[in-house]
Amino acid sequence: MRIIIFGGTGLLGSDIAKVLKQGNDVIPFGSTDVDISKLEAVMHSVNFHKPDLVINCAAISDVDKCEENKELAYRVNAMGAKNVAIACNKTKSRLIHISTDYVFGGNKNTPYTEFDIPSPVNIYGATKLAGEEFIKTISTNFLIIRTAWLFGERRNHFVDYVIKSLHQGNEIIAVKDMTSSPTFSLDVAEMIKELIHTDEVGIFHMCNKGYCSRVELVEEIERILKKHTNVTVVNQSQWKRPAKRPVFSALRNYHLELINKDNMPGWRDALKRYIKYKYRG
Ligand SMILES: NC(=O)c1ccc[n+]([C@@H]2O[C@H](COP(=O)([O-])OP(=O)(O)OC[C@H]3O[C@@H](n4cnc5c(N)ncnc54)[C@H](OP(=O)(O)O)[C@@H]3O)[C@@H](O)[C@H]2O)c1
């Protein structure tokens, strides 16, 4: 299978490229190769390579950056998704688009399923939801995969911040009123590998099973590493950031459950594997 990955240089895209490389012709693009906010650039690359499958991991994934640069967020997360969908229709390529738990507003206290109605609380969530809407309207053969709180090898994230702080004995700031499903990017990549060999379409939640607050996540990393440092627990109101986060955005992989394919491991197991994989060789 020939597969283009937009955002193939990012945290998730690089793991998807690694996992799909075996047996497929994978073409990963970063923003300097193809800017997805430019329709002509996307059309040109898709037309040229004529892929069987396009995976769109490209996004402005920094939640605060989206709040501060709303136009850029709409250009990449919403218009970029639209451009990719238009190009895929032209070449009849299947499209897998990556989205987020942040399309949800946080008023529930049980994990969101694919049948819950999104209501984002920040610009990032709003632009990602707009991207989903474009894909649902334009694309005839698509999967939208919503994931959450990713950790993986490619770049720094909250889990790495905690590990580094524990090693250096630095203070950790953990927000109490933020709960979601921490997810290992490699597990998402493996699950995508399974789904590409099916005829499935529609929206799929794809997270490691279970959920926790940021504080519980820090506690679990401390348990795994058997290290402790000073943890300052704050509320979002004390943690001054440009973008508000949903208080609760955990996802349930309900669509995968309904087709008997929810093989995603639990988040504690995923965290242990990630730490072993990245930090203990
Ligand atoms: N990280 C999370 O916790 C999380 C949680 C839920 C959902 N998601 C979603 O998962 C997907 C992947 O996120 P990630 O964390 O892997 O992102 P990331 O590490 O920030 O990588 C973003 C990727 O998008 C590319 N990109 C940015 N602007 C672009 C543009 N204008 N045109 C083309 N490519 C562009 C970047 O290319 P360069 O390397 O060239 O900059 C990079 O490859 C996104 O859809 C995100 O919304 C992420």
The ligand as an SDF file (V2000), in Angstrom:
LIG
                    3D

 48 52  0  0  0  0  0  0  0  0999 V2000
   -0.2060   15.5150   21.4020 N   0  0  0  0  0  0  0  0  0  0  0  0
   -1.3240   15.1800   21.9950 C   0  0  0  0  0  0  0  0  0  0  0  0
   -1.3910   15.0300   23.2330 O   0  0  0  0  0  0  0  0  0  0  0  0
   -2.5730   14.9710   21.1870 C   0  0  0  0  0  0  0  0  0  0  0  0
   -3.7610   14.6140   21.8610 C   0  0  0  0  0  0  0  0  0  0  0  0
   -4.9170   14.3800   21.1030 C   0  0  0  0  0  0  0  0  0  0  0  0
   -4.8980   14.5100   19.7380 C   0  0  0  0  0  0  0  0  0  0  0  0
   -3.7520   14.8870   19.1080 N   0  0  0  0  0  0  0  0  0  0  0  0
   -3.7810   15.0290   17.6670 C   0  0  0  0  0  0  0  0  0  0  0  0
   -2.8790   14.0890   17.1160 O   0  0  0  0  0  0  0  0  0  0  0  0
   -2.3210   14.6070   15.9060 C   0  0  0  0  0  0  0  0  0  0  0  0
   -0.8080   14.5420   15.9910 C   0  0  0  0  0  0  0  0  0  0  0  0
   -0.3870   15.3350   17.0830 O   0  0  0  0  0  0  0  0  0  0  0  0
    1.1440   15.3540   17.5390 P   0  0  0  0  0  0  0  0  0  0  0  0
    1.1490   15.5690   19.0020 O   0  0  0  0  0  0  0  0  0  0  0  0
    1.8500   14.2210   16.9100 O   0  0  0  0  0  0  0  0  0  0  0  0
    1.6130   16.7090   16.8560 O   0  0  0  0  0  0  0  0  0  0  0  0
    3.0850   17.3310   16.8180 P   0  0  0  0  0  0  0  0  0  0  0  0
    4.0760   16.4480   17.4730 O   0  0  0  0  0  0  0  0  0  0  0  0
    2.9340   18.7250   17.2890 O   0  0  0  0  0  0  0  0  0  0  0  0
    3.3970   17.3290   15.2480 O   0  0  0  0  0  0  0  0  0  0  0  0
    2.6500   18.1230   14.3900 C   0  0  0  0  0  0  0  0  0  0  0  0
    2.9820   17.7460   12.9880 C   0  0  0  0  0  0  0  0  0  0  0  0
    2.2100   18.5770   12.1140 O   0  0  0  0  0  0  0  0  0  0  0  0
    3.0970   19.1770   11.1900 C   0  0  0  0  0  0  0  0  0  0  0  0
    2.5600   20.4670   10.7730 N   0  0  0  0  0  0  0  0  0  0  0  0
    2.3420   21.5660   11.5220 C   0  0  0  0  0  0  0  0  0  0  0  0
    1.8480   22.5580   10.7530 N   0  0  0  0  0  0  0  0  0  0  0  0
    1.7500   22.0680    9.4990 C   0  0  0  0  0  0  0  0  0  0  0  0
    1.3560   22.6090    8.2410 C   0  0  0  0  0  0  0  0  0  0  0  0
    0.9230   23.8750    8.1190 N   0  0  0  0  0  0  0  0  0  0  0  0
    1.3950   21.8050    7.1560 N   0  0  0  0  0  0  0  0  0  0  0  0
    1.8430   20.5380    7.2530 C   0  0  0  0  0  0  0  0  0  0  0  0
    2.2570   19.9720    8.3930 N   0  0  0  0  0  0  0  0  0  0  0  0
    2.2090   20.7360    9.5030 C   0  0  0  0  0  0  0  0  0  0  0  0
    4.4390   19.2680   11.8990 C   0  0  0  0  0  0  0  0  0  0  0  0
    5.4890   19.3930   10.9380 O   0  0  0  0  0  0  0  0  0  0  0  0
    6.9430   19.9920   11.3570 P   0  0  0  0  0  0  0  0  0  0  0  0
    7.6600   18.8870   12.0820 O   0  0  0  0  0  0  0  0  0  0  0  0
    7.5770   20.3160   10.0690 O   0  0  0  0  0  0  0  0  0  0  0  0
    6.6640   21.1810   12.2150 O   0  0  0  0  0  0  0  0  0  0  0  0
    4.4510   17.9230   12.6270 C   0  0  0  0  0  0  0  0  0  0  0  0
    4.8450   16.8860   11.7510 O   0  0  0  0  0  0  0  0  0  0  0  0
   -2.8860   16.0090   15.7450 C   0  0  0  0  0  0  0  0  0  0  0  0
   -4.0090   15.9450   14.9140 O   0  0  0  0  0  0  0  0  0  0  0  0
   -3.3280   16.3800   17.1560 C   0  0  0  0  0  0  0  0  0  0  0  0
   -4.3880   17.3000   17.1120 O   0  0  0  0  0  0  0  0  0  0  0  0
   -2.5840   15.1120   19.8080 C   0  0  0  0  0  0  0  0  0  0  0  0
  1  2  1  0
  2  3  2  0
  2  4  1  0
  4  5  1  0
  4 48  2  0
  5  6  2  0
  6  7  1  0
  7  8  2  0
  8  9  1  0
  8 48  1  0
  9 10  1  0
  9 46  1  0
 10 11  1  0
 11 12  1  0
 11 44  1  0
 12 13  1  0
 13 14  1  0
 14 15  2  0
 14 16  1  0
 14 17  1  0
 17 18  1  0
 18 19  2  0
 18 20  1  0
 18 21  1  0
 21 22  1  0
 22 23  1  0
 23 24  1  0
 23 42  1  0
 24 25  1  0
 25 26  1  0
 25 36  1  0
 26 27  1  0
 26 35  1  0
 27 28  2  0
 28 29  1  0
 29 30  1  0
 29 35  2  0
 30 31  1  0
 30 32  2  0
 32 33  1  0
 33 34  2  0
 34 35  1  0
 36 37  1  0
 36 42  1  0
 37 38  1  0
 38 39  2  0
 38 40  1  0
 38 41  1  0
 42 43  1  0
 44 45  1  0
 44 46  1  0
 46 47  1  0
M  CHG  2   8   1  16  -1
M  END
$$$$
